[in-house]
Amino acid sequence: MPTAKEPFLNTKAANTPPAPADALERLTVRRYLLAMAAQGVWWSGYLLFPFVLAKSLAAPDWLVTASVVMETSGMLLALYWGQLMDKGGRRRWLLRGGLGGRLVLVLALFVHSAYAFIALLGVVYFFAALFYPAQNGILQANIHPSRRGVVFGRGALVQHLTAASVSLLLGRLLDGNPDRFRLVFPVVGAVGFLYPLILARLPRPAHDTTPDPLGIFTVPRLPLGPVAWRRLGRALIAPFHEAAATFKADHDFRWYEANFMIYGLAYMMLIPVLPLFFTRELNLSYQEISSARVLIASLGVALFGPLMGRLMDRFHPVRLCTLSFAIVSLYPGALYVGARWMGGLDPAWTAYLAFGFYSLGMAGINVTWNVGSISFAPPGRGGYYQGIHVAMVGVRGALGPVLGFLLLRWWGYREVFVTAAVVFLLAALSSGLLGRKLLTLAGASPGKD
């Protein structure tokens, strides 16, 4: 099993004064926060994609589900993007991803059917997983380890406050004319492109000699050399073999990922069901949808994110996961109340209450999802562990939305919401058991702290 992991209860790090920030780090932080404002604008539009499909383009239920599966299963590509960038070229790939995954939304001007929009989203989702390894590699090189969590928290605050503000404008524009998405999304894509552009133009440390050109029109090469069918086959399966070997060697990390898999199945089940429930059962306006799905959700993550980051530093990601998974179970619980007693609760307030619980739980999950895996990684392997973690989203993303759609077709909305709440609680229970095990291994009593 890998050794030299972070301790389960880490008080030493909190008491160690960080090294002073140098000029490169200060410049990186300033530009990173500016980039996260652009990311917030992008996020406010990105979250509305399935709702536009269901509401503006009247897509059938199965097509809305297919769009969600495309998005979530696309995270499997994180393994391949990570390997392509392993030898350098993060900045070049950021520009490619920005062009293909964001600026491409200018083509929304010509979208007049749900199927055309799905084709456009396919391009966006293909590049979506690229940004995680590229961004993390740059920030790892430019920011001291003792301040990465703080910088991430500040970036999340800027991103989600921006998204919350812009969501009000987007909701009003789309309510005025649902066809305005053809004008809104090109602007969102153009602003979103500033995020990878700013990161790609960050300077590198003087000691970093890894090739990383900014040119975007060089032909990419696979990690294993020139293209040949056998070589291509090995390149496609090698990341999965390496991930399986890591799980076999590191039992605690495997259990941690299993808990996220349980949680993620419930989360993914709800993604295709939510646009259908909001538009066809609750009959919400775009303003109400945007207020719930973007405004309330983003404000909660922004306001509680710094607190959750401190809790994770103090008590380990596993304990924060236990609490967060339990809280987020109230999110489908509130939706069940709205589906069960439609006349007893205002439809918009059903959505607002549900996403109030969602935002509180996701404030903790957002932190553990992004940086929690590092606590299990041996020195120098944090990026690799996070690559596995992101790719696992693709596995559950291929299963969860289909399961949610089938439950909706076989039974109904209420049954989907109850099932999701129970699965969230199972994830919390399993995470609590892992936390108890880690406490025991650390020589601490479960009754302490």
Order of alpha helices (4+ residues) and beta strands (2+ residues): alpha-alpha-alpha-alpha-alpha-alpha-alpha-alpha-alpha-alpha-alpha-alpha-alpha-alpha-alpha-alpha-alpha-alpha-alpha
